[in-house]
Amino acid sequence: TEPALAMQHIERAHAIVSEKLPEQNKLRISITRNFGAMLRHKGHLERAEPLLEWCKVHDPDSIFSFSNLALLRHQQGRVKEALELNKQGISRLSTEANELTINYRYGFQMRIAAQHEELDEFDDAADYYQRAIASALSMQKGGD
């Protein structure tokens, strides 16, 4: 798939759902979040920011909202904010051990560890790297 074409399609989808669907509609939130994530990935941080912030407001319990906004904040050089968003995201994960929660827990833990390291908070970084290793091991056990 051509990336520019994909961007055109999601931008059009976003315009349609923004016009036709209420703000709390899950499809609208999902398309908005994906559009914001694509913009962030392409480096269009200023365009992505209001979309990802909107998603956090309209879907405040979604780990995806926190994850995407944390990635944006990190790209903006706002490491402390990214760290807090990642911690808030991980706190919203279900305690149920399924593939999604285990994978997201590992991802959040790795990002939190790296951000602590970037902030020269090495004890905290080591703690989260250990947690990530434990998560990775639990993924391995689940795959046996």
Contacts in CASP RR format, 6 or more apart in sequence:
PFRMAT RR
TARGET T0000
AUTHOR 0000-0000-0000
METHOD contacts of the structure
MODEL  1
TEPALAMQHIERAHAIVSEKLPEQNKLRISITRNFGAMLRHKGHLERAEP
LLEWCKVHDPDSIFSFSNLALLRHQQGRVKEALELNKQGISRLSTEANEL
TINYRYGFQMRIAAQHEELDEFDDAADYYQRAIASALSMQKGGD
3 42 0 8 1.000
6 38 0 8 1.000
7 38 0 8 1.000
7 42 0 8 1.000
10 31 0 8 1.000
10 34 0 8 1.000
10 35 0 8 1.000
10 38 0 8 1.000
11 35 0 8 1.000
13 31 0 8 1.000
13 35 0 8 1.000
14 31 0 8 1.000
14 32 0 8 1.000
14 35 0 8 1.000
14 51 0 8 1.000
17 25 0 8 1.000
17 27 0 8 1.000
17 28 0 8 1.000
17 31 0 8 1.000
17 32 0 8 1.000
18 28 0 8 1.000
18 32 0 8 1.000
21 27 0 8 1.000
21 28 0 8 1.000
22 28 0 8 1.000
23 58 0 8 1.000
24 58 0 8 1.000
26 59 0 8 1.000
29 55 0 8 1.000
29 58 0 8 1.000
29 59 0 8 1.000
29 62 0 8 1.000
32 51 0 8 1.000
32 54 0 8 1.000
32 55 0 8 1.000
33 51 0 8 1.000
33 52 0 8 1.000
33 55 0 8 1.000
33 59 0 8 1.000
33 62 0 8 1.000
33 64 0 8 1.000
33 65 0 8 1.000
33 68 0 8 1.000
35 51 0 8 1.000
36 47 0 8 1.000
36 48 0 8 1.000
36 51 0 8 1.000
36 52 0 8 1.000
36 55 0 8 1.000
36 68 0 8 1.000
37 48 0 8 1.000
37 52 0 8 1.000
37 68 0 8 1.000
37 71 0 8 1.000
39 45 0 8 1.000
39 47 0 8 1.000
39 48 0 8 1.000
39 51 0 8 1.000
40 48 0 8 1.000
40 52 0 8 1.000
40 68 0 8 1.000
40 71 0 8 1.000
40 72 0 8 1.000
40 75 0 8 1.000
43 75 0 8 1.000
45 72 0 8 1.000
45 75 0 8 1.000
45 76 0 8 1.000
48 72 0 8 1.000
49 72 0 8 1.000
49 76 0 8 1.000
52 65 0 8 1.000
52 68 0 8 1.000
52 69 0 8 1.000
52 72 0 8 1.000
53 69 0 8 1.000
55 62 0 8 1.000
55 64 0 8 1.000
55 65 0 8 1.000
55 68 0 8 1.000
55 69 0 8 1.000
56 62 0 8 1.000
56 65 0 8 1.000
56 66 0 8 1.000
56 69 0 8 1.000
59 65 0 8 1.000
61 92 0 8 1.000
62 92 0 8 1.000
63 89 0 8 1.000
63 90 0 8 1.000
63 92 0 8 1.000
63 93 0 8 1.000
63 104 0 8 1.000
63 108 0 8 1.000
66 85 0 8 1.000
66 86 0 8 1.000
66 88 0 8 1.000
66 89 0 8 1.000
66 92 0 8 1.000
67 86 0 8 1.000
67 89 0 8 1.000
67 104 0 8 1.000
67 108 0 8 1.000
69 85 0 8 1.000
70 82 0 8 1.000
70 83 0 8 1.000
70 85 0 8 1.000
70 86 0 8 1.000
70 89 0 8 1.000
70 111 0 8 1.000
71 82 0 8 1.000
73 79 0 8 1.000
73 81 0 8 1.000
73 82 0 8 1.000
73 85 0 8 1.000
74 82 0 8 1.000
74 111 0 8 1.000
74 115 0 8 1.000
79 115 0 8 1.000
79 118 0 8 1.000
79 119 0 8 1.000
80 119 0 8 1.000
82 111 0 8 1.000
82 115 0 8 1.000
83 112 0 8 1.000
83 115 0 8 1.000
83 116 0 8 1.000
83 119 0 8 1.000
86 108 0 8 1.000
86 111 0 8 1.000
86 112 0 8 1.000
86 115 0 8 1.000
87 108 0 8 1.000
87 112 0 8 1.000
89 108 0 8 1.000
90 104 0 8 1.000
90 105 0 8 1.000
90 108 0 8 1.000
90 109 0 8 1.000
90 112 0 8 1.000
93 101 0 8 1.000
93 104 0 8 1.000
93 105 0 8 1.000
93 108 0 8 1.000
94 101 0 8 1.000
95 101 0 8 1.000
97 138 0 8 1.000
99 139 0 8 1.000
102 135 0 8 1.000
102 138 0 8 1.000
102 139 0 8 1.000
103 139 0 8 1.000
105 135 0 8 1.000
106 132 0 8 1.000
106 135 0 8 1.000
106 136 0 8 1.000
106 139 0 8 1.000
107 132 0 8 1.000
107 135 0 8 1.000
109 128 0 8 1.000
109 129 0 8 1.000
109 131 0 8 1.000
109 132 0 8 1.000
109 135 0 8 1.000
110 128 0 8 1.000
110 129 0 8 1.000
110 132 0 8 1.000
112 128 0 8 1.000
113 124 0 8 1.000
113 125 0 8 1.000
113 126 0 8 1.000
113 127 0 8 1.000
113 128 0 8 1.000
113 129 0 8 1.000
113 131 0 8 1.000
113 132 0 8 1.000
114 125 0 8 1.000
116 122 0 8 1.000
116 124 0 8 1.000
116 125 0 8 1.000
116 128 0 8 1.000
117 125 0 8 1.000
END
